């Protein structure tokens, strides 16, 4: 199991109530499931519209269970931005 940081931006940050928090997971799907358990409600809805960067690389359409997380890595949670 890898440990790292999840960073929230814009609407995701507002819904989570924090700018960042740790993860302990093997892959992105596991990390996001833990996020949903910690932050039920608005963040769950926001996550459906988000894109993700893992260690600076876009996840795109890859299945989240296939995106392995690295020890000391970073997951960026990016909701859609108006005009962006």
C-alpha positions in Angstrom: 0.0 0.0 0.0 1.3 3.4 -1.0 1.0 6.6 1.0 0.8 10.1 -0.5 -1.2 13.3 -0.8 -4.6 14.1 -2.5 -4.9 17.8 -3.4 -8.3 19.3 -4.1 -8.9 22.3 -6.3 -11.8 24.8 -6.7 -15.2 23.2 -6.1 -13.6 19.9 -4.9 -11.7 21.9 -2.3 -14.8 23.6 -1.2 -16.8 20.4 -1.0 -14.0 18.5 0.9 -13.5 21.4 3.3 -9.7 20.8 3.1 -7.1 21.7 0.5 -5.3 18.3 0.8 -5.2 15.1 2.8 -3.2 11.9 2.9 -4.0 8.7 1.0 -3.1 5.1 1.7 -4.1 3.0 -1.3 -2.7 0.8 -4.1 -4.6 2.5 -6.9 -6.7 5.6 -7.7 -10.0 3.7 -7.3 -9.1 2.7 -3.7 -8.0 6.2 -2.9 -11.2 7.8 -4.2 -13.4 5.2 -2.4 -11.7 6.3 0.8 -12.4 9.9 -0.1 -16.1 9.2 -0.7 -16.3 7.5 2.7 -14.6 10.4 4.5 -16.6 13.1 2.7 -20.1 11.9 1.9 -22.4 14.5 0.3 -21.3 17.2 -2.1 -17.8 16.0 -2.7 -19.2 12.6 -4.0 -21.2 14.6 -6.6 -18.3 16.8 -7.5 -16.0 13.8 -8.0 -18.2 12.5 -10.8 -17.3 15.6 -12.9 -13.6 15.8 -12.0 -10.5 14.9 -13.9 -7.4 13.6 -12.1 -3.6 14.0 -12.3 -1.4 11.3 -10.7 2.1 12.5 -10.2 1.5 15.2 -12.9 0.2 12.7 -15.5 -3.5 13.0 -16.7 -5.5 9.9 -15.9 -7.9 10.5 -18.8 -10.2 7.6 -19.6 -8.1 4.9 -17.9 -10.0 2.8 -15.4 -9.1 4.1 -11.9 -8.4 0.6 -10.7 -5.6 0.4 -13.3 -3.9 3.6 -12.1 -1.3 2.6 -9.5 -0.3 5.1 -6.8 3.3 5.6 -5.8 4.8 6.0 -2.3 5.0 9.8 -1.7 2.9 10.5 -4.8 0.3 13.2 -5.4 -3.2 12.9 -6.8 -4.7 16.2 -8.0 -8.5 16.4 -8.1 -9.6 19.0 -10.8 -13.2 19.9 -11.2 -14.3 21.5 -14.5 -13.3 25.2 -14.5 -15.5 27.8 -16.1 -13.9 29.0 -19.3 -11.0 26.5 -18.7 
